[in-house]
Amino acid sequence: MSRNLFLVLNEACQGSLDKTFLSLPANQSLTYAGFFKLAENYALALKYCGVTEGDRVLVKTKKSSDALALYLGCLQLGAVYIPVNPRSTQHEIDYFVNDADPAIVIFDPNEDISVGIRSETIGDGGTLTLMAASATQEALNASSNTSDIAAMLYTSGTTGRPKGALLSHRALISNGTALNNIWAFKKDDVLLHCLPVFHVHGLFVAIHCAMLSGSTVIFREKFSVTEVTQLLQKSTVFMGVPTYYTRLLSSDSFNSTVCSGMRLFTSGSAPMTEQTHKSFYERTGHQIVERYGMTEAGIIASNPLEGKRIPGSVGFKLPGMDLRIAINGRACGTGENGFVEVKGDHLFSGYWRKPEQTAEAFQKDGFFITGDIGNLDDDGRLRLEGRSSDLIISGGENVYPKEIEICLDDFDTVLEAAVIGVPHPDLGEAVVAVLVADGSLSIQELKDYVVERLTSLKQPKEYFVISELPRNTMGKVQKSKLRASYSALFTKGIEGN
């Protein structure tokens, strides 16, 4: 039988079937056996809906045990799981449906969404959940193999239009196994999970590590300083983004006693400041393991579990992958900045229905061009020095300016828009819009327009109207000048709109 991701996870959990997998609020829980049964029932429910192997399943739902079981059910059925941000607007969902061409769309029962194709709901009273509850035993013989696509995650990039990154069973198995090994996950670990489950960090990194080791997950819908401070005392591993750690440090109740049973804190999705590293160590006695990854490649590098962890470095490349620093095909020397390029089984299979953009993303020898700039030291540690795009990382999540600029430019009285990220004490970076507009622009009307079309993390925190955008001799907007002008916006205060 083909060794797909579902089979790998199922085999890894066989020794833990009677053990708690998900520890849920209100003293609820699911054993591994119960979770796999729920996943199988969702696979059968999808089958009743006409979903077959290779079909795409678009999912817009809040974080829940049902959503997680639906993911595993898709793997078991051989369908392609496509999670999107549960805060996505109707405008964004329309794009995803038109682009992904899914067989079905799944969302929460209280959603007011029109998709024009078959849709079902999940959760309490959800139509798919009711189908799953009444499912009868039936053989599910998906023949998916390692090269088949397991999931598709949308990532925007510099074009501003989201692209579906195709992730194979092989890629997810390879990355999950490597992380499980280098972070030394064991059956008696307890992972405190507060991350979203519609992207790589929360869904693949965290959940796959737990399942491959048969460990327990304390599963919470969102991050709360008060709740996390309490639950850390029952946990051994916590995965977060820098914003989580800065918020924990702002609480007087967060201290070394709270963390006495912890063995591992990891951080990713955005760079962590050296001050946060230092403050966390001084408060808790723990050093955060910072790592580096992206949708198209999973986790690429990590600081070591044992040995020196250096703030500002994202550590060593993962086993089973190649990493190089290069400029125009020339390998860079030690300490020399260049573009980070990677190669290995962990890489995505390409962008959905975008062959030209897929080809542009790879070198002729198969190395993927991450778009990040970095260097390697004498020991092979990777240090990131910047991003080659204008990517904004806000609260640990990627925000692509071009997508926001397209939305702003479509507003009648906006003549031109430039979107930048500026330092923010809590979010890391905050979204700011700098506009050229005619005299009749109403900022409030523009804000209302944006709220209808973009999720909250993409909505600018401030708007500024200027006479013209700064440009270089080639006519390109000089965003570096804009960032410099507004860099103190959230630290010293600049009046915006």
C-alpha positions in Angstrom: 0.0 0.0 0.0 1.3 3.5 -0.8 3.0 5.3 2.1 1.0 8.5 2.3 0.8 11.0 5.1 -2.3 9.5 6.7 -0.7 6.0 6.9 2.5 7.5 8.4 0.5 9.4 11.1 -1.8 6.4 11.7 1.2 4.0 12.2 3.0 6.5 14.5 -0.1 6.7 16.8 -0.8 3.0 17.2 0.9 2.8 20.5 -1.1 5.7 21.9 -4.6 4.9 20.8 -6.0 4.9 24.4 -4.1 8.0 25.3 -5.5 11.6 25.2 -4.6 13.3 22.0 -6.5 16.6 22.3 -7.1 18.1 25.7 -10.0 20.6 25.1 -11.7 23.3 27.1 -14.4 22.5 29.7 -12.6 19.3 30.7 -13.4 17.7 27.3 -10.9 15.5 25.5 -10.4 13.1 22.6 -8.2 10.0 22.6 -6.2 9.1 19.6 -8.6 6.3 18.9 -11.6 8.7 19.2 -9.9 11.3 17.0 -9.1 8.8 14.2 -12.7 7.6 14.3 -14.0 11.2 14.0 -11.6 11.7 11.1 -12.8 8.6 9.4 -16.4 9.7 9.8 -15.6 13.1 8.2 -13.9 11.2 5.4 -17.1 9.2 4.9 -19.2 12.4 5.1 -17.1 13.9 2.3 -17.5 10.8 0.3 -21.3 11.0 0.7 -21.0 14.5 -0.7 -19.4 13.2 -3.8 -15.8 14.1 -2.9 -13.3 11.7 -4.4 -9.6 11.2 -4.4 -7.7 14.3 -5.8 -10.7 16.6 -5.3 -10.0 19.9 -3.5 -11.8 20.7 -0.3 -11.9 24.5 0.6 -12.3 25.0 4.4 -13.1 28.3 6.1 -13.7 27.5 9.7 -12.7 28.4 13.2 -10.1 26.3 15.0 -11.7 23.2 16.6 -11.2 19.5 17.0 -13.7 19.0 14.2 -11.6 21.1 11.8 -8.6 19.1 12.7 -10.4 15.8 12.2 -11.7 17.1 8.8 -8.0 17.7 7.8 -7.1 14.1 8.7 -10.3 12.9 7.0 -9.2 14.6 3.7 -5.9 12.8 4.0 -7.6 9.5 4.5 -9.9 10.0 1.6 -7.1 11.3 -0.6 -8.6 14.7 -1.1 -6.6 18.0 -1.1 -7.2 20.0 2.0 -7.3 23.8 1.5 -7.6 25.8 4.7 -8.1 29.6 4.5 -8.2 32.3 7.1 -11.6 32.0 9.0 -11.7 35.8 8.8 -11.7 35.9 5.0 -14.3 38.2 3.5 -16.8 37.2 0.8 -14.6 39.0 -1.7 -11.6 36.8 -0.7 -13.6 33.6 -0.7 -14.9 34.4 -4.2 -11.3 34.5 -5.4 -10.4 31.2 -3.6 -13.4 29.4 -5.0 -12.7 30.6 -8.6 -9.0 29.9 -8.4 -9.0 26.5 -6.5 -12.1 25.1 -8.3 -13.0 23.0 -5.2 -15.5 20.2 -5.2 -16.9 21.5 -1.9 -16.6 24.4 0.5 -16.9 23.9 4.2 -17.6 26.7 6.7 -19.1 27.4 10.1 -22.9 27.1 10.6 -23.3 30.8 11.5 -21.5 32.1 8.3 -23.4 34.1 5.8 -21.4 33.1 2.7 -22.5 32.4 -0.9 -20.1 30.2 -3.0 -22.1 29.1 -6.0 -21.1 25.4 -5.5 -21.8 22.7 -3.1 -21.2 23.7 0.5 -21.6 22.2 3.9 -21.1 23.4 7.5 -19.0 22.0 10.3 -19.3 22.3 14.1 -22.3 22.2 16.4 -25.4 21.7 14.2 -23.3 21.7 11.1 -24.6 19.7 8.1 -21.3 17.9 7.5 -20.9 17.2 11.2 -24.4 15.6 11.3 -23.5 13.5 8.3 -20.3 12.4 10.1 -22.2 11.5 13.2 -24.5 9.2 11.3 -21.8 7.7 9.0 -21.7 3.9 8.8 -18.6 1.8 8.5 -17.3 1.7 5.0 -13.9 0.9 3.5 -11.8 3.9 2.5 -9.1 2.8 0.2 -7.3 5.9 -1.0 -4.3 5.1 -3.1 -2.5 8.4 -2.6 1.2 8.1 -2.7 4.0 10.3 -1.6 4.1 12.4 -4.8 0.4 13.2 -4.6 -0.9 16.5 -3.2 -2.0 16.5 0.4 -2.8 20.1 0.9 -2.8 23.5 -0.8 -2.0 26.7 1.1 -2.5 30.1 -0.3 0.4 32.5 -0.2 0.3 35.9 -1.9 3.9 37.0 -2.7 4.7 40.2 -4.6 2.0 39.8 -7.3 -0.7 40.5 -4.7 -2.9 37.7 -6.0 -2.8 34.7 -3.7 -1.1 31.6 -5.2 -1.9 28.0 -4.1 1.3 26.3 -2.9 0.9 22.6 -3.6 2.2 20.4 -0.7 2.8 16.7 -1.3 2.5 13.9 1.1 6.3 13.5 0.7 7.0 17.1 1.6 4.9 17.0 4.8 6.3 13.6 5.9 9.8 14.7 5.3 9.5 18.0 7.2 7.5 16.5 10.0 9.8 13.6 10.6 12.9 15.9 10.6 11.3 18.3 13.2 10.1 15.4 15.3 13.7 14.2 15.5 15.7 17.4 16.0 13.3 18.7 18.7 13.2 15.2 20.3 9.5 14.8 20.7 8.5 12.0 23.0 5.3 10.2 23.9 5.1 11.9 27.3 5.3 15.4 25.8 2.4 17.8 26.3 2.2 20.5 23.6 0.4 23.7 24.4 -1.2 24.7 21.1 -2.6 28.3 20.6 -1.7 28.8 17.0 -4.1 29.1 14.1 -4.5 25.9 12.0 -4.9 27.4 8.5 -1.2 27.7 7.9 2.1 25.7 8.2 3.1 26.6 11.7 -0.1 25.6 13.6 -1.3 22.8 11.3 1.7 21.0 10.0 4.6 21.9 12.3 2.8 21.5 15.6 0.2 18.8 14.9 2.5 16.6 12.9 5.2 16.7 15.6 2.6 15.7 18.2 1.1 12.9 16.2 4.4 11.4 15.0 5.4 11.1 18.7 2.0 10.1 20.1 2.0 13.0 22.5 -0.8 15.0 24.0 -1.9 18.4 22.7 -3.6 21.0 24.9 -5.7 22.5 22.1 -7.0 26.1 22.5 -8.8 28.3 19.9 -6.6 31.3 20.5 -3.7 32.7 22.5 -4.6 34.3 25.9 -1.9 35.4 28.3 -3.9 34.4 31.4 -4.9 31.0 30.1 -1.4 30.2 28.7 0.2 31.2 32.0 -2.0 28.6 33.7 -1.6 25.9 31.1 2.1 26.1 30.8 2.3 24.5 34.2 0.7 21.3 32.6 2.9 21.4 29.5 6.3 20.6 28.2 6.4 22.3 24.8 5.1 25.6 23.5 5.2 26.9 20.0 4.6 30.5 19.4 5.3 33.7 17.4 7.2 36.7 18.8 4.0 38.5 19.7 3.0 35.7 22.1 6.3 36.0 23.9 6.3 39.8 24.3 2.7 39.6 25.6 3.7 36.9 28.1 6.6 39.0 29.3 4.2 41.9 29.9 2.4 39.8 32.6 3.8 39.8 36.1 2.3 36.3 36.7 4.6 34.9 34.0 7.8 33.6 35.7 10.2 30.7 36.1 7.8 28.8 38.4 5.2 28.7 35.7 7.8 27.3 33.3 9.3 24.8 35.6 8.0 21.7 33.8 8.8 23.1 30.3 11.5 21.6 28.1 11.1 23.5 24.8 9.8 26.9 23.6 10.0 27.6 19.9 9.3 30.7 17.9 8.9 31.4 14.2 6.8 33.1 11.5 8.6 36.4 12.3 12.0 37.5 13.5 12.5 37.8 17.3 14.4 40.7 18.8 17.6 40.1 20.8 15.9 42.0 23.7 13.0 39.6 23.7 15.4 36.6 23.8 17.3 38.2 26.7 14.3 39.2 28.7 12.7 35.7 28.3 15.9 34.0 29.5 16.3 36.3 32.4 12.6 35.8 33.4 12.3 32.0 32.9 15.8 30.5 32.6 14.7 29.1 29.2 16.2 30.0 25.8 13.7 30.2 23.0 14.5 28.0 20.0 14.1 30.3 17.0 13.5 28.6 13.6 12.9 29.7 10.0 10.4 28.5 7.5 7.8 29.4 4.8 4.7 28.0 3.2 6.6 26.6 0.2 9.3 24.9 2.1 8.0 24.1 5.6 10.7 24.6 8.3 14.1 25.2 6.7 16.4 25.8 9.7 16.3 25.7 13.5 18.5 26.5 16.4 19.7 23.3 18.1 17.8 21.7 21.0 21.2 20.9 22.6 24.0 23.3 22.2 24.4 27.1 21.7 21.4 29.1 20.5 22.4 32.4 19.1 19.8 35.3 19.1 19.6 36.7 15.6 20.4 33.4 14.0 17.8 30.8 12.9 20.2 28.0 13.4 21.2 25.1 11.1 19.5 23.7 8.1 17.3 20.7 8.8 18.5 17.1 8.0 17.7 15.9 4.5 17.8 19.3 2.8 20.4 21.4 1.0 20.8 25.1 1.7 23.0 27.6 0.0 23.6 31.3 -0.2 24.0 32.5 -3.8 24.0 35.6 -6.0 23.2 35.0 -9.7 24.2 31.4 -9.4 27.5 32.1 -7.6 27.9 30.6 -4.2 28.6 33.2 -1.5 31.5 33.0 1.0 31.2 32.7 4.7 29.5 35.8 6.1 28.6 37.1 2.7 25.0 38.1 2.1 23.1 36.5 -0.7 19.8 34.9 -1.5 18.8 31.9 0.6 18.0 28.9 -1.7 17.0 25.4 -0.6 16.4 22.0 -2.1 15.0 18.7 -0.8 11.9 16.5 -0.3 10.3 19.1 2.0 9.7 21.5 -0.9 6.3 22.3 -2.4 5.4 20.8 -5.8 4.6 24.2 -7.5 1.9 26.8 -7.6 -1.6 25.7 -8.6 -2.2 26.4 -12.2 0.7 28.8 -12.4 3.5 27.1 -14.4 5.3 30.3 -15.2 5.5 31.5 -11.6 6.5 28.0 -10.6 9.4 28.0 -13.1 10.5 31.4 -11.9 10.6 30.2 -8.3 13.3 27.5 -9.0 16.8 27.6 -10.2 17.7 25.2 -13.1 19.3 22.8 -10.7 16.1 22.5 -8.6 16.9 24.9 -5.8 14.0 27.0 -4.6 14.6 30.7 -4.4 13.1 31.8 -1.0 13.4 35.5 -1.7 15.1 36.0 1.7 18.6 37.4 2.1 21.0 35.9 4.6 24.5 34.5 5.3 26.1 31.5 6.8 28.8 31.6 9.5 31.8 29.3 9.9 29.7 26.7 11.7 26.9 26.7 9.1 24.4 28.8 11.1 22.0 30.8 9.0 21.4 34.5 9.8 18.7 36.3 7.9 19.4 39.9 7.0 16.3 41.0 5.3 13.6 40.2 2.7 13.8 40.7 -0.9 10.2 41.6 -1.2 8.1 44.1 0.8 6.6 41.4 2.9 5.1 42.6 6.2 5.0 40.2 9.2 2.3 41.4 11.6 1.6 39.4 14.7 3.5 36.5 13.2 1.4 36.4 10.0 2.5 37.3 6.5 0.8 40.4 5.0 1.6 41.2 1.4 1.3 44.9 0.5 0.5 44.4 -3.1 -2.8 42.7 -2.3 -3.8 45.7 -0.1 -2.6 48.2 -2.6 -4.8 46.6 -5.3 -7.8 47.0 -3.0 -7.0 50.6 -2.2 -6.3 51.5 -5.8 -9.8 50.3 -6.7 -11.4 52.9 -4.5 -12.7 55.8 -6.7 -10.9 58.7 -5.0 -7.6 57.0 -4.4 -5.1 57.8 -7.1 -2.2 55.8 -5.9 -1.4 53.7 -2.8 1.8 52.4 -1.2 1.5 50.0 1.7 4.4 49.5 4.2 5.1 47.8 7.5 6.5 49.9 10.3 7.7 48.8 13.8 5.0 48.1 16.3 5.7 47.2 20.0 3.2 44.4 20.1 2.6 43.2 16.5 6.2 43.4 15.4 5.1 45.3 12.3 1.9 47.2 11.6 0.3 47.9 8.2 0.3 51.5 7.1 -1.2 53.0 3.9 0.3 56.1 2.3 -2.0 57.5 -0.4 -2.2 60.0 -3.2 -5.8 61.0 -3.6 -8.1 63.7 -5.0 -9.6 66.3 -2.7 -12.9 64.4 -2.1 -11.4 61.3 -0.4 -13.2 60.3 2.8 -10.9 58.2 5.0 -13.9 56.8 6.9 -15.6 55.7 3.6 -12.3 54.1 2.5 -11.9 52.3 5.9 -15.5 51.0 5.5 -14.6 49.8 2.0 -11.5 48.0 3.1 -13.3 46.3 6.0 -15.6 44.6 3.6 -12.8 43.3 1.4 -9.8 42.5 3.6 -9.3 40.5 6.7 -8.5 42.5 9.8 -4.7 41.8 9.8 -4.5 43.3 6.3 -6.4 46.4 7.2 -4.1 49.4 7.6 -3.7 50.7 11.2 -3.2 54.2 9.9 -3.7 56.1 6.6 -1.7 59.1 5.4 -2.4 61.3 2.4 0.6 63.0 0.7 1.0 64.9 -2.5 3.1 62.3 -4.3 5.0 59.1 -3.6 8.8 59.2 -3.6 10.3 57.4 -6.6 13.7 56.5 -7.9 15.0 57.3 -11.4 13.3 54.2 -12.8 9.9 55.4 -11.5 9.8 52.7 -8.7 8.2 53.8 -5.5 10.9 54.1 -2.8 9.2 52.3 0.1 12.4 52.5 2.1 11.9 56.3 2.3 8.3 55.9 3.4 9.3 53.4 6.1 11.9 55.8 7.4 9.4 58.6 7.5 6.9 56.6 9.5 9.2 54.3 11.5 8.4 56.1 14.8 4.6 56.1 14.2 3.8 53.6 17.0 6.7 54.4 19.3 6.8 58.2 19.4 3.5 58.9 17.7 2.7 60.6 14.4 -0.8 61.8 13.7 -2.5 59.8 11.0 -6.1 59.2 9.9 
